[in-house]
């Protein structure tokens, strides 16, 4: 395995030639402004390059030792001087051509991050409102996937009813050590979040992997548990249900919210706020 060993042409099952022996990936960095309008960092390809003069995403061939995220972030650094600071990966979209694939890594940017042409492959880089992108002369591959990518620009927030999930798990003796059972759940959720979720219920676009922002509400004896990396813990001062409703209400308008609980009254309250709901069995099946 060597750096750059992915450079080269490959032919997919459709009979098309693509750059990237091991496939390719690109970075779709998106920032929502205060009005909720998504802006996407777009790259204009240099005229000498493949499909030169078209607009697409910073990206390119993956090396044999790279996954899609590593490859996309490297390419964004090489082509747009965009580093990982200020970016949070929220999902991966797979465009499988049969024997060759392009994976788009969607990342939430905390602002309109500075980006400039950093290699001869980039002629220009601009943050464009999502509504203006289709009017550009687009790279054919990006033009084909853009209709599927556009609905996935909003990040996913997973809100967990920890007490309900721990109870549904029904492990022997959990009621005697609610804090310990909750801490165990949190560590497993953190590990799941690191690898991404492969199947998310509700009204979400079909991404190959979702990397949600995870908010876990704890109550009672579990209020003192420590939050593991990648998980936000909200200790309910009183009713856990009220804290969950407040967490849903405080999400941004462009975020998708999925609440995990089997509590019927709570399900009704959060769906009225526009959240999707699923039961603990879905989460527990992935741990």
Beta strands, then each sheet from edge to edge (+ up, - down):
strand 1: 9-11
strand 2: 17-19
strand 3: 24-32
strand 4: 38-45
strand 5: 55-56
strand 6: 58-61
strand 7: 87-96
strand 8: 101-109
strand 9: 122-129
strand 10: 156-161
strand 11: 209-210
strand 12: 213-218
strand 13: 231-235
strand 14: 256-260
strand 15: 276-278
sheet 1: 1+ 2-
sheet 2: 5+ 4- 3+ 6-
sheet 3: 5+ 4- 3+ 8+ 7- 11+
sheet 4: 5+ 4- 9+
sheet 5: 13+ 12+ 10+ 14+ 15+
end
